[in-house]
Amino acid sequence: MENKPDNDKLVFSYLTLRKAIGILGMALPFTVSLGARILFHTGIQSSISSYYYTGMRDVFVGSLFAIGFFMLSYRGYERRDDIAGDLVCCFAIGVALFPIAPEGTVTSSARLIGYAHLVSAALFFLTLMYFSLYLFTKTDPDKSPSKRKLQRNKIYRACGYTMGACIALIVIYYLLPSKLGALLETYKPVYWLEAIAILAFGISWFTKGEAILKDTD
C-alpha cells in the first residue's frame, strides 16, 4: 500500500505524456499555417514541411523536437513499445534537421537532403501507424476488453488507416502526370493530406491518454 501513491503518480504522468503528444500533433498544422498567415502574411504552403522556409521555421522545428523528445521519454508495456517510441524520436528529429528541398532550381546537396527528409517523414508516419494499429489496440490476454477499450480501439484503427490513406494519396499525387499535378497544386493537396495525417496521429495519442472514452473503473 505504501507504493500506491507513487504508482498513481506514474500512471498519471504517462497519461499526461500521451495527451501532451496528442496535443502537439493536433496543434502543429494549425500553429504553423495560422501563425504564418497572421504574423507574416504568408499563405498556405505546398506542404507542412515547406513552412521551414517561412517565418514559422522555429515553431515547425521546435514542435518536431518536442514530439521527438516526448516520444523518447515514452515507455510502454513491452520492449517493442520503447523501441517504436525511440524510432519515432529519431524520425521526427530527422524531419526537422533535414529540410524538404525548396521549390524551384535546387543544388544536388539540397535535393539529397530533401530525400532524407521524405524518408524520415515516411518512416515517422509508418511507425505512428504501427502504434495506432498494433500497440494501442493490444489488450491484456488475462482480461476481457471493456466496452470503452473496444471503442478506443475503433478510434486507434481509424486513425491508423487514415494516416495510411493520406500517405498513399500523397505518393499517388507525386506520381501523377506533371500537367495534372500542376492543376491540383492550386488546392495544396499535400498540405491538407499531411494535416489530416498529423491530426489523426494527435487524436490517436490524445485518446490513448484517456482524454476521451476513459474507463469508468
Phi, psi and omega per residue, in radians:
M1 nan -0.449 -3.092
E2 -1.172 -0.447 -3.095
N3 -1.547 -0.130 -3.051
K4 -1.037 -0.792 3.114
P5 -1.016 -0.709 3.124
D6 -1.133 -0.708 3.110
N7 -1.109 -0.715 3.116
D8 -1.086 -0.716 3.125
K9 -1.129 -0.681 -3.141
L10 -1.129 -0.787 3.113
V11 -1.082 -0.762 -3.140
F12 -1.073 -0.714 -3.089
S13 -1.148 -0.676 3.135
Y14 -1.269 -0.627 3.043
L15 -1.109 -0.716 3.108
T16 -1.130 -0.708 3.124
L17 -1.078 -0.768 3.122
R18 -1.102 -0.733 3.112
K19 -1.139 -0.667 3.128
A20 -1.101 -0.747 3.094
I21 -1.068 -0.755 3.128
G22 -1.091 -0.756 -3.140
I23 -1.128 -0.755 3.108
L24 -1.053 -0.745 3.136
G25 -1.121 -0.833 -3.114
M26 -1.153 -0.527 -3.067
A27 -1.420 -0.470 -2.992
L28 -0.943 -0.921 -3.104
P29 -1.054 -0.683 -3.098
F30 -1.326 -0.621 -3.129
T31 -1.107 -0.838 -3.084
V32 -1.255 -0.684 -3.087
S33 -1.282 -0.807 3.136
L34 -1.219 -0.668 3.097
G35 -1.085 -0.747 3.119
A36 -1.136 -0.667 3.139
R37 -1.197 -0.810 -3.039
I38 -1.351 -0.791 -3.026
L39 -1.499 -0.591 -3.015
F40 -2.147 0.059 3.125
H41 0.958 0.696 3.141
T42 -1.806 2.290 -3.128
G43 -1.305 3.135 3.123
I44 -1.102 2.309 -3.123
Q45 -1.490 2.963 -3.111
S46 -1.176 -0.410 3.081
S47 -2.702 2.863 3.087
I48 -1.115 -0.639 3.131
S49 -1.087 -0.461 -3.125
S50 -1.205 -0.259 3.086
Y51 -1.194 -0.153 3.007
Y52 -1.024 -0.525 -3.090
Y53 -1.692 0.306 3.082
T54 -2.038 -3.088 3.100
G55 -1.183 -0.153 3.132
M56 -1.656 0.285 -3.119
R57 -0.965 -0.850 -3.074
D58 -1.105 -0.643 3.121
V59 -1.183 -0.747 3.133
F60 -1.065 -0.904 -3.122
V61 -1.148 -0.765 -3.125
G62 -1.092 -0.672 3.127
S63 -1.133 -0.709 3.128
L64 -1.164 -0.691 3.091
F65 -1.136 -0.703 3.129
A66 -1.105 -0.802 3.097
I67 -1.057 -0.747 -3.129
G68 -1.061 -0.805 -3.101
F69 -1.306 -0.520 2.998
F70 -1.096 -0.737 3.130
M71 -1.171 -0.602 3.094
L72 -1.121 -0.567 -3.136
S73 -1.412 -0.241 -3.053
Y74 -1.250 2.354 3.051
R75 -2.280 2.170 -3.111
G76 -1.726 -2.762 -3.082
Y77 -1.429 -0.446 -3.080
E78 -2.308 2.953 -3.132
R79 -1.058 -0.615 -3.119
R80 -1.091 -0.583 3.082
D81 -1.103 -0.773 -3.121
D82 -1.129 -0.743 3.136
I83 -1.111 -0.765 3.131
A84 -1.080 -0.715 3.102
G85 -1.105 -0.717 3.113
D86 -1.128 -0.670 3.126
L87 -1.153 -0.751 3.106
V88 -1.038 -0.697 3.088
C89 -1.009 -0.855 -3.128
C90 -1.069 -0.765 -3.098
F91 -1.206 -0.680 3.117
A92 -1.101 -0.758 3.119
I93 -1.178 -0.607 3.062
G94 -1.082 -0.728 3.094
V95 -1.070 -0.663 -3.111
A96 -1.286 -0.719 -3.031
L97 -1.439 -0.466 3.133
F98 -1.908 1.623 -3.072
P99 -1.179 2.646 3.058
I100 -1.101 2.606 -3.141
A101 -1.084 2.336 3.129
P102 -1.165 2.781 3.128
E103 -1.228 2.689 -3.128
G104 1.615 -2.846 -3.138
T105 -1.259 2.263 -3.116
V106 -2.243 2.769 3.097
T107 -1.360 2.882 -3.140
S108 -1.120 -0.622 3.131
S109 -1.182 -0.712 3.109
A110 -1.133 -0.645 3.107
R111 -1.169 -0.694 3.120
L112 -1.138 -0.727 3.085
I113 -1.114 -0.649 3.097
G114 -1.091 -0.672 3.085
Y115 -1.125 -0.713 3.099
A116 -1.069 -0.638 3.100
H117 -1.114 -0.817 -3.100
L118 -1.120 -0.711 3.116
V119 -1.123 -0.761 3.125
S120 -1.085 -0.743 -3.130
A121 -1.138 -0.740 3.139
A122 -1.109 -0.778 3.138
L123 -1.184 -0.586 3.078
F124 -1.019 -0.884 -3.103
F125 -1.247 -0.636 3.127
L126 -1.114 -0.678 3.114
T127 -1.215 -0.653 3.074
L128 -1.128 -0.625 3.057
M129 -1.093 -0.692 3.114
Y130 -1.062 -0.722 3.071
F131 -1.016 -0.903 -3.024
S132 -1.188 -0.738 -3.010
L133 -1.488 -0.490 -3.024
Y134 -2.085 -0.825 -3.062
L135 -1.348 -0.790 -3.094
F136 -1.217 -0.455 -3.070
T137 -1.535 -0.045 3.125
K138 -1.144 2.591 3.126
T139 -2.307 2.520 3.075
D140 -0.967 2.081 -3.097
P141 -1.100 -0.329 -3.134
D142 -1.547 -0.033 -3.117
K143 -2.280 2.637 3.036
S144 -1.457 2.359 -3.140
P145 -1.117 2.409 3.110
S146 -1.258 2.911 3.107
K147 -1.056 -0.718 3.133
R148 -1.151 -0.664 3.116
K149 -1.078 -0.756 3.110
L150 -1.104 -0.653 3.102
Q151 -1.186 -0.715 3.105
R152 -1.107 -0.670 3.123
N153 -1.044 -0.633 3.096
K154 -1.101 -0.695 3.110
I155 -1.164 -0.777 3.122
Y156 -1.011 -0.803 -3.111
R157 -1.171 -0.715 3.113
A158 -1.067 -0.727 3.120
C159 -1.164 -0.739 3.136
G160 -1.104 -0.798 3.133
Y161 -1.182 -0.582 3.089
T162 -1.112 -0.783 3.087
M163 -1.044 -0.759 3.128
G164 -1.091 -0.738 -3.141
A165 -1.124 -0.703 3.141
C166 -1.135 -0.735 3.107
I167 -1.090 -0.771 3.140
A168 -1.075 -0.734 -3.133
L169 -1.181 -0.613 3.081
I170 -1.126 -0.750 3.105
V171 -1.083 -0.774 3.116
I172 -1.060 -0.718 -3.140
Y173 -1.046 -0.771 -3.126
Y174 -1.210 -0.325 3.126
L175 -1.604 -0.088 -3.130
L176 -1.175 2.704 3.026
P177 -0.977 2.560 -3.028
S178 -0.984 -0.680 -3.114
K179 -1.155 -0.755 3.135
L180 -1.205 -0.677 3.098
G181 -1.085 -0.719 3.133
A182 -1.148 -0.608 3.113
L183 -1.173 -0.731 -3.118
L184 -1.303 -0.410 -3.088
E185 -1.027 -0.460 3.112
T186 -0.982 -0.542 -3.075
Y187 -1.646 0.073 3.101
K188 0.908 0.963 -3.059
P189 -1.094 -0.643 -3.107
V190 -1.154 -0.723 3.111
Y191 -1.011 -0.858 -3.062
W192 -1.198 -0.652 3.107
L193 -1.179 -0.717 3.076
E194 -1.110 -0.729 -3.137
A195 -1.079 -0.737 3.129
I196 -1.133 -0.733 -3.138
A197 -1.123 -0.753 3.135
I198 -1.178 -0.663 3.095
L199 -1.103 -0.706 3.101
A200 -1.106 -0.725 3.078
F201 -1.027 -0.796 -3.124
G202 -1.125 -0.736 3.135
I203 -1.106 -0.704 3.141
S204 -1.056 -0.815 -3.127
W205 -1.273 -0.600 3.088
F206 -1.090 -0.693 3.089
T207 -1.190 -0.718 3.133
K208 -1.094 -0.504 3.071
G209 -1.363 0.116 3.113
E210 1.053 0.563 3.014
A211 -1.259 -0.445 3.053
I212 -2.356 2.735 3.109
L213 0.918 0.727 3.112
K214 -1.251 2.465 3.078
D215 -1.080 2.455 -3.055
T216 -1.437 -0.273 -3.111
D217 -1.414 nan nan
